[in-house]
């Protein structure tokens, strides 16, 4: 066999393994588990960290205030040093929209060793604990919830005995770049953390930071957020801390939560991915090299094999590459449908994967330039220079 044929065969073998042995990550039917409404609804405090979110708050905060929840619930919006009037706008929205009570507070600048979002979450949890809630809902400022979202989350947690119930909010897909990049973002996340594995008692743990229902007692036992104060990928760190303390975690695709944050340009999406891509690889250059090689083998080889095989008359290489490309598109098609996008986007996944490869490399470049992770106008120090404060 020629080298092109061998590499094509390896790519097809990788895709057959992903298809059958990776927790059926490509399926999009992982909705909230079966649930029954409790006789007495537990109390819930909603914590919303917000930094310069005036653009999205009018589309998101009223949905939280309007939650149809039979028990006691309250919203704490933590204005994390905003310069666009986020806190004032939140108060105005609360005056305009009747519903759950809202408290707006500010935590001040985060100390060394804390990411700003987690410092804001800590402040919100501290305020919430005075109400002695049984659950905390940690949700981002850009997430719009259906009226029964909180009700469904609490019922699912109680029925299934979960310490964390998290939903991957449906991200916005309006611009051309969003249609190309966003469904793949969720697809790749599910490939890394198969949702069906997360709900088991094994080691796989992840959550989606936009919508995390957390038992208050579990948060105290797992020392959240203090134990993960330096985490850039805070949702995955939270889930690992909960599982590490003996808790149970569930994650699935959202039925009642949507992100209203726009990413109209490629550079907006690039920043979103590059911000945490190298952190996902634990800032390890060897893991980076393996990831680049793996992405190339799995996503780039199939279309290249088809083209090269056809040009050179290597039928076996073209057939194997085509088969791998077909499996790839087939596994991506459910996510494309989930986002209500045209099916012809599925075969374009190799191009999207190439963009993600470049974003990951760029994330590493920014790390070694000493810039750390940047978000909302803040740049966080590299992990090797962040002090570990007790």
QUIFENGI-V695827 format. One record per residue. N is the residue number from 1. RES is the residue in one small letter. SS is DSSP state (helix for helix, strand for strand, loop for the rest). NEAR is the number of other C-alpha atoms within 12 Angstrom. Layout:
# QUIFENGI-V695827
n;res;ss;near
N;RES;SS;NEAR
N;RES;SS;NEAR
This chain:
# QUIFENGI-V695827
n;res;ss;near
1;x;loop;12
2;x;loop;18
3;x;helix;16
4;x;helix;32
5;x;helix;30
6;x;helix;24
7;x;helix;34
8;x;helix;40
9;x;helix;30
10;x;helix;27
11;x;helix;38
12;x;helix;35
13;x;helix;25
14;x;helix;30
15;x;helix;37
16;x;helix;24
17;x;helix;21
18;x;helix;28
19;x;helix;25
20;x;helix;16
21;x;helix;17
22;x;loop;23
23;x;loop;24
24;x;loop;27
25;x;loop;32
26;x;loop;39
27;x;loop;30
28;x;loop;33
29;x;loop;20
30;x;loop;30
31;x;loop;28
32;x;loop;35
33;x;loop;31
34;x;loop;17
35;x;loop;19
36;x;loop;20
37;x;loop;23
38;x;loop;21
39;x;loop;11
40;x;loop;15
41;x;loop;25
42;x;loop;28
43;x;loop;29
44;x;strand;37
45;x;strand;44
46;x;strand;47
47;x;strand;46
48;x;strand;50
49;x;strand;47
50;x;strand;47
51;x;loop;39
52;x;loop;28
53;x;loop;35
54;x;helix;27
55;x;helix;22
56;x;helix;28
57;x;helix;38
58;x;helix;27
59;x;helix;26
60;x;helix;36
61;x;helix;50
62;x;helix;33
63;x;helix;35
64;x;helix;48
65;x;helix;40
66;x;loop;30
67;x;loop;33
68;x;loop;22
69;x;loop;30
70;x;loop;23
71;x;loop;24
72;x;loop;26
73;x;strand;35
74;x;strand;37
75;x;strand;42
76;x;strand;46
77;x;strand;49
78;x;strand;44
79;x;strand;40
80;x;loop;37
81;x;loop;27
82;x;loop;30
83;x;loop;17
84;x;loop;20
85;x;loop;21
86;x;helix;32
87;x;helix;33
88;x;helix;25
89;x;helix;28
90;x;helix;42
91;x;helix;29
92;x;helix;21
93;x;helix;31
94;x;helix;30
95;x;helix;18
96;x;helix;16
97;x;loop;21
98;x;loop;19
99;x;loop;23
100;x;loop;30
101;x;strand;27
102;x;strand;34
103;x;strand;30
104;x;strand;34
105;x;strand;33
106;x;loop;30
107;x;loop;29
108;x;loop;18
109;x;loop;21
110;x;loop;23
111;x;loop;21
112;x;loop;21
113;x;loop;27
114;x;loop;32
115;x;loop;36
116;x;helix;40
117;x;helix;47
118;x;helix;41
119;x;helix;39
120;x;helix;39
121;x;helix;47
122;x;helix;38
123;x;helix;33
124;x;helix;39
125;x;helix;43
126;x;helix;28
127;x;helix;28
128;x;helix;34
129;x;helix;26
130;x;loop;16
131;x;loop;23
132;x;loop;21
133;x;loop;30
134;x;loop;32
135;x;strand;41
136;x;strand;47
137;x;strand;45
138;x;strand;49
139;x;strand;47
140;x;loop;42
141;x;loop;45
142;x;loop;36
143;x;strand;41
144;x;strand;38
145;x;strand;37
146;x;loop;28
147;x;loop;25
148;x;loop;23
149;x;helix;35
150;x;helix;50
151;x;helix;35
152;x;helix;36
153;x;helix;51
154;x;helix;43
155;x;helix;31
156;x;helix;32
157;x;helix;39
158;x;helix;31
159;x;helix;20
160;x;helix;25
161;x;loop;25
162;x;loop;35
163;x;loop;43
164;x;strand;48
165;x;strand;52
166;x;strand;50
167;x;strand;45
168;x;strand;39
169;x;strand;38
170;x;strand;34
171;x;loop;35
172;x;loop;31
173;x;loop;30
174;x;loop;22
175;x;loop;20
176;x;helix;20
177;x;helix;25
178;x;helix;32
179;x;helix;36
180;x;helix;40
181;x;helix;43
182;x;helix;44
183;x;helix;42
184;x;helix;43
185;x;helix;37
186;x;helix;38
187;x;helix;37
188;x;helix;29
189;x;helix;28
190;x;helix;36
191;x;helix;31
192;x;helix;27
193;x;loop;33
194;x;loop;35
195;x;helix;41
196;x;helix;33
197;x;helix;27
198;x;helix;36
199;x;loop;35
200;x;loop;23
201;x;loop;20
202;x;loop;21
203;x;loop;22
204;x;loop;31
205;x;loop;37
206;x;loop;43
207;x;loop;45
208;x;loop;41
209;x;loop;38
210;x;loop;42
211;x;strand;43
212;x;strand;47
213;x;strand;45
214;x;strand;50
215;x;strand;39
216;x;helix;35
217;x;helix;22
218;x;helix;30
219;x;helix;39
220;x;helix;25
221;x;helix;21
222;x;loop;28
223;x;loop;23
224;x;loop;37
225;x;loop;37
226;x;helix;30
227;x;helix;29
228;x;helix;31
229;x;loop;35
230;x;loop;36
231;x;loop;35
232;x;loop;40
233;x;loop;33
234;x;helix;34
235;x;helix;41
236;x;helix;33
237;x;helix;31
238;x;helix;43
239;x;helix;45
240;x;helix;36
241;x;helix;36
242;x;helix;40
243;x;helix;31
244;x;helix;26
245;x;loop;23
246;x;loop;22
247;x;loop;34
248;x;loop;38
249;x;strand;46
250;x;strand;48
251;x;strand;47
252;x;strand;40
253;x;strand;39
254;x;strand;37
255;x;strand;32
256;x;strand;30
257;x;strand;39
258;x;strand;32
259;x;strand;36
260;x;loop;29
261;x;loop;32
262;x;loop;27
263;x;loop;26
264;x;loop;21
265;x;loop;20
266;x;helix;24
267;x;helix;17
268;x;helix;21
269;x;helix;33
270;x;helix;29
271;x;helix;24
272;x;helix;30
273;x;helix;37
274;x;helix;35
275;x;helix;33
276;x;helix;35
277;x;helix;38
278;x;helix;37
279;x;helix;36
280;x;helix;30
281;x;loop;25
282;x;loop;22
283;x;loop;28
284;x;loop;21
285;x;helix;21
286;x;helix;14
287;x;helix;21
288;x;helix;27
289;x;helix;19
290;x;helix;18
291;x;helix;30
292;x;helix;29
293;x;helix;20
294;x;helix;22
295;x;helix;31
296;x;helix;30
297;x;helix;33
298;x;helix;38
299;x;helix;42
300;x;helix;35
301;x;helix;41
302;x;helix;44
303;x;helix;37
304;x;helix;31
305;x;helix;40
306;x;helix;30
307;x;helix;24
308;x;helix;27
309;x;helix;28
310;x;helix;21
311;x;helix;14
312;x;helix;17
313;x;loop;17
314;x;loop;23
315;x;helix;22
316;x;helix;26
317;x;helix;35
318;x;helix;33
319;x;helix;29
320;x;helix;36
321;x;helix;40
322;x;helix;33
323;x;helix;28
324;x;helix;39
325;x;helix;39
326;x;helix;29
327;x;helix;30
328;x;helix;39
329;x;helix;34
330;x;helix;27
331;x;helix;34
332;x;helix;44
333;x;helix;29
334;x;helix;28
335;x;helix;39
336;x;helix;35
337;x;helix;25
338;x;helix;31
339;x;loop;34
340;x;loop;20
341;x;loop;26
342;x;loop;21
343;x;helix;22
344;x;helix;17
345;x;helix;31
346;x;helix;33
347;x;helix;29
348;x;helix;30
349;x;helix;39
350;x;helix;31
351;x;helix;26
352;x;helix;34
353;x;helix;34
354;x;helix;28
355;x;helix;31
356;x;helix;36
357;x;helix;33
358;x;helix;25
359;x;helix;31
360;x;helix;35
361;x;helix;34
362;x;helix;28
363;x;helix;35
364;x;helix;36
365;x;helix;23
366;x;helix;27
367;x;helix;32
368;x;helix;21
369;x;loop;13
370;x;loop;18
371;x;loop;21
372;x;loop;32
373;x;strand;38
374;x;strand;27
375;x;strand;24
376;x;loop;23
377;x;loop;14
378;x;strand;23
379;x;strand;21
380;x;strand;34
381;x;loop;28
382;x;loop;30
383;x;helix;28
384;x;helix;18
385;x;helix;15
386;x;loop;18
387;x;loop;16
388;x;loop;17
389;x;loop;13
390;x;loop;8
